[in-house]
Amino acid sequence: MRTVGRETVCRAPAIDLDLCRWLIEQRPWTGWGLDAARRLGAVAPDAPVPSCAQSTLGRDTVPLLPLHPHNGALQLWLELGLGGAALLPALLLVLARPLGRLPRIERATGVAALAGASVPLLVSFGLWQGWWLSALALFWGLSLVFLARRS
């Protein structure tokens, strides 16, 4: 909880994760639907609200989630259910598998690139932002072209 001007703002990553976990527990197998995190404030009015929000802002003024949970793995599970949550490790395995056939330096570079892309995936952007997905696809495609030219 922090104070901005005369208003107390109750928003912390732990609160978002608790709300996200609660929502996942409501529909663990099917999820809430693609890009549902944007509209979950109206969909789940009986969600638990943190005590600091209840006492300072009132229930109706607290958004359930701020557009997305800021965690790609949780967003997949929240929106697409358990099957969607299984897509992320499967995708990472598909992307990482060709790295094993590369020479040592290129393999290390590829692993570093995957690790670097995982950081914003797990702490920052909404999963379905087109510019971010396009940047990842462009980077991966350029990497493949570069590796093809080297061999």
TORKOL-4160 file (C-alpha; in steps of 0.2 Angstrom, whole numbers, padded with zeros to 4 digits, m for minus):
151
<pt num="1" X="0000" Y="0000" Z="0000"/>
<pt num="2" X="0007" Y="0017" Z="m0004"/>
<pt num="3" X="0000" Y="0035" Z="m0004"/>
<pt num="4" X="m0001" Y="0045" Z="m0020"/>
<pt num="5" X="m0006" Y="0063" Z="m0015"/>
<pt num="6" X="m0021" Y="0061" Z="m0004"/>
<pt num="7" X="m0026" Y="0044" Z="m0010"/>
<pt num="8" X="m0020" Y="0027" Z="m0004"/>
<pt num="9" X="m0017" Y="0015" Z="m0017"/>
<pt num="10" X="m0017" Y="m0003" Z="m0013"/>
<pt num="11" X="m0009" Y="m0012" Z="m0027"/>
<pt num="12" X="0006" Y="m0024" Z="m0025"/>
<pt num="13" X="0012" Y="m0039" Z="m0036"/>
<pt num="14" X="0007" Y="m0051" Z="m0022"/>
<pt num="15" X="m0011" Y="m0045" Z="m0022"/>
<pt num="16" X="m0012" Y="m0047" Z="m0041"/>
<pt num="17" X="m0004" Y="m0065" Z="m0039"/>
<pt num="18" X="m0017" Y="m0069" Z="m0025"/>
<pt num="19" X="m0031" Y="m0063" Z="m0036"/>
<pt num="20" X="m0025" Y="m0072" Z="m0051"/>
<pt num="21" X="m0023" Y="m0088" Z="m0041"/>
<pt num="22" X="m0040" Y="m0087" Z="m0034"/>
<pt num="23" X="m0047" Y="m0084" Z="m0052"/>
<pt num="24" X="m0037" Y="m0099" Z="m0058"/>
<pt num="25" X="m0045" Y="m0110" Z="m0044"/>
<pt num="26" X="m0062" Y="m0105" Z="m0051"/>
<pt num="27" X="m0059" Y="m0112" Z="m0068"/>
<pt num="28" X="m0043" Y="m0122" Z="m0068"/>
<pt num="29" X="m0047" Y="m0133" Z="m0083"/>
<pt num="30" X="m0055" Y="m0121" Z="m0095"/>
<pt num="31" X="m0049" Y="m0104" Z="m0090"/>
<pt num="32" X="m0058" Y="m0088" Z="m0092"/>
<pt num="33" X="m0055" Y="m0086" Z="m0111"/>
<pt num="34" X="m0042" Y="m0078" Z="m0122"/>
<pt num="35" X="m0038" Y="m0060" Z="m0116"/>
<pt num="36" X="m0050" Y="m0062" Z="m0102"/>
<pt num="37" X="m0039" Y="m0054" Z="m0089"/>
<pt num="38" X="m0044" Y="m0036" Z="m0096"/>
<pt num="39" X="m0062" Y="m0039" Z="m0091"/>
<pt num="40" X="m0061" Y="m0049" Z="m0075"/>
<pt num="41" X="m0066" Y="m0035" Z="m0064"/>
<pt num="42" X="m0084" Y="m0036" Z="m0070"/>
<pt num="43" X="m0084" Y="m0055" Z="m0072"/>
<pt num="44" X="m0079" Y="m0060" Z="m0054"/>
<pt num="45" X="m0087" Y="m0048" Z="m0042"/>
<pt num="46" X="m0086" Y="m0060" Z="m0027"/>
<pt num="47" X="m0067" Y="m0061" Z="m0028"/>
<pt num="48" X="m0057" Y="m0058" Z="m0012"/>
<pt num="49" X="m0052" Y="m0040" Z="m0010"/>
<pt num="50" X="m0037" Y="m0036" Z="0001"/>
<pt num="51" X="m0041" Y="m0028" Z="0017"/>
<pt num="52" X="m0031" Y="m0012" Z="0014"/>
<pt num="53" X="m0042" Y="m0009" Z="m0002"/>
<pt num="54" X="m0058" Y="m0012" Z="0008"/>
<pt num="55" X="m0055" Y="0000" Z="0021"/>
<pt num="56" X="m0048" Y="0014" Z="0010"/>
<pt num="57" X="m0056" Y="0014" Z="m0007"/>
<pt num="58" X="m0071" Y="0003" Z="m0005"/>
<pt num="59" X="m0075" Y="m0013" Z="m0015"/>
<pt num="60" X="m0082" Y="m0005" Z="m0031"/>
<pt num="61" X="m0067" Y="0006" Z="m0034"/>
<pt num="62" X="m0054" Y="m0008" Z="m0034"/>
<pt num="63" X="m0050" Y="m0016" Z="m0051"/>
<pt num="64" X="m0048" Y="m0035" Z="m0050"/>
<pt num="65" X="m0033" Y="m0035" Z="m0061"/>
<pt num="66" X="m0024" Y="m0021" Z="m0070"/>
<pt num="67" X="m0026" Y="m0027" Z="m0088"/>
<pt num="68" X="m0016" Y="m0043" Z="m0085"/>
<pt num="69" X="m0007" Y="m0052" Z="m0071"/>
<pt num="70" X="0011" Y="m0047" Z="m0077"/>
<pt num="71" X="0016" Y="m0065" Z="m0078"/>
<pt num="72" X="0015" Y="m0074" Z="m0094"/>
<pt num="73" X="0013" Y="m0092" Z="m0087"/>
<pt num="74" X="m0001" Y="m0086" Z="m0075"/>
<pt num="75" X="m0009" Y="m0077" Z="m0089"/>
<pt num="76" X="m0009" Y="m0093" Z="m0100"/>
<pt num="77" X="m0017" Y="m0103" Z="m0086"/>
<pt num="78" X="m0029" Y="m0089" Z="m0081"/>
<pt num="79" X="m0035" Y="m0087" Z="m0099"/>
<pt num="80" X="m0033" Y="m0104" Z="m0107"/>
<pt num="81" X="m0034" Y="m0116" Z="m0092"/>
<pt num="82" X="m0022" Y="m0131" Z="m0089"/>
<pt num="83" X="m0020" Y="m0135" Z="m0107"/>
<pt num="84" X="m0014" Y="m0117" Z="m0110"/>
<pt num="85" X="m0002" Y="m0118" Z="m0096"/>
<pt num="86" X="0006" Y="m0133" Z="m0103"/>
<pt num="87" X="0008" Y="m0124" Z="m0120"/>
<pt num="88" X="0022" Y="m0113" Z="m0113"/>
<pt num="89" X="0034" Y="m0127" Z="m0108"/>
<pt num="90" X="0030" Y="m0136" Z="m0124"/>
<pt num="91" X="0034" Y="m0120" Z="m0134"/>
<pt num="92" X="0051" Y="m0117" Z="m0125"/>
<pt num="93" X="0056" Y="m0135" Z="m0128"/>
<pt num="94" X="0052" Y="m0134" Z="m0146"/>
<pt num="95" X="0062" Y="m0118" Z="m0147"/>
<pt num="96" X="0077" Y="m0124" Z="m0137"/>
<pt num="97" X="0078" Y="m0141" Z="m0145"/>
<pt num="98" X="0088" Y="m0135" Z="m0160"/>
<pt num="99" X="0100" Y="m0126" Z="m0149"/>
<pt num="100" X="0107" Y="m0143" Z="m0144"/>
<pt num="101" X="0114" Y="m0146" Z="m0161"/>
<pt num="102" X="0123" Y="m0130" Z="m0162"/>
<pt num="103" X="0142" Y="m0127" Z="m0159"/>
<pt num="104" X="0146" Y="m0121" Z="m0141"/>
<pt num="105" X="0146" Y="m0102" Z="m0144"/>
<pt num="106" X="0130" Y="m0102" Z="m0154"/>
<pt num="107" X="0121" Y="m0113" Z="m0141"/>
<pt num="108" X="0126" Y="m0102" Z="m0127"/>
<pt num="109" X="0120" Y="m0087" Z="m0137"/>
<pt num="110" X="0103" Y="m0095" Z="m0140"/>
<pt num="111" X="0101" Y="m0100" Z="m0122"/>
<pt num="112" X="0105" Y="m0083" Z="m0117"/>
<pt num="113" X="0092" Y="m0076" Z="m0129"/>
<pt num="114" X="0079" Y="m0088" Z="m0123"/>
<pt num="115" X="0083" Y="m0083" Z="m0105"/>
<pt num="116" X="0082" Y="m0065" Z="m0109"/>
<pt num="117" X="0065" Y="m0066" Z="m0118"/>
<pt num="118" X="0059" Y="m0076" Z="m0102"/>
<pt num="119" X="0062" Y="m0061" Z="m0091"/>
<pt num="120" X="0049" Y="m0049" Z="m0098"/>
<pt num="121" X="0037" Y="m0064" Z="m0101"/>
<pt num="122" X="0037" Y="m0068" Z="m0082"/>
<pt num="123" X="0037" Y="m0050" Z="m0075"/>
<pt num="124" X="0031" Y="m0037" Z="m0087"/>
<pt num="125" X="0021" Y="m0037" Z="m0103"/>
<pt num="126" X="0004" Y="m0044" Z="m0106"/>
<pt num="127" X="0006" Y="m0060" Z="m0116"/>
<pt num="128" X="m0005" Y="m0055" Z="m0131"/>
<pt num="129" X="0004" Y="m0039" Z="m0135"/>
<pt num="130" X="0007" Y="m0040" Z="m0154"/>
<pt num="131" X="0022" Y="m0029" Z="m0154"/>
<pt num="132" X="0031" Y="m0040" Z="m0142"/>
<pt num="133" X="0026" Y="m0056" Z="m0150"/>
<pt num="134" X="0031" Y="m0049" Z="m0167"/>
<pt num="135" X="0048" Y="m0043" Z="m0160"/>
<pt num="136" X="0051" Y="m0061" Z="m0153"/>
<pt num="137" X="0046" Y="m0069" Z="m0169"/>
<pt num="138" X="0058" Y="m0057" Z="m0179"/>
<pt num="139" X="0072" Y="m0060" Z="m0167"/>
<pt num="140" X="0070" Y="m0079" Z="m0169"/>
<pt num="141" X="0068" Y="m0078" Z="m0188"/>
<pt num="142" X="0084" Y="m0067" Z="m0189"/>
<pt num="143" X="0093" Y="m0079" Z="m0178"/>
<pt num="144" X="0089" Y="m0094" Z="m0189"/>
<pt num="145" X="0095" Y="m0084" Z="m0205"/>
<pt num="146" X="0111" Y="m0080" Z="m0196"/>
<pt num="147" X="0114" Y="m0098" Z="m0191"/>
<pt num="148" X="0110" Y="m0104" Z="m0208"/>
<pt num="149" X="0123" Y="m0092" Z="m0216"/>
<pt num="150" X="0136" Y="m0098" Z="m0204"/>
<pt num="151" X="0134" Y="m0116" Z="m0207"/>
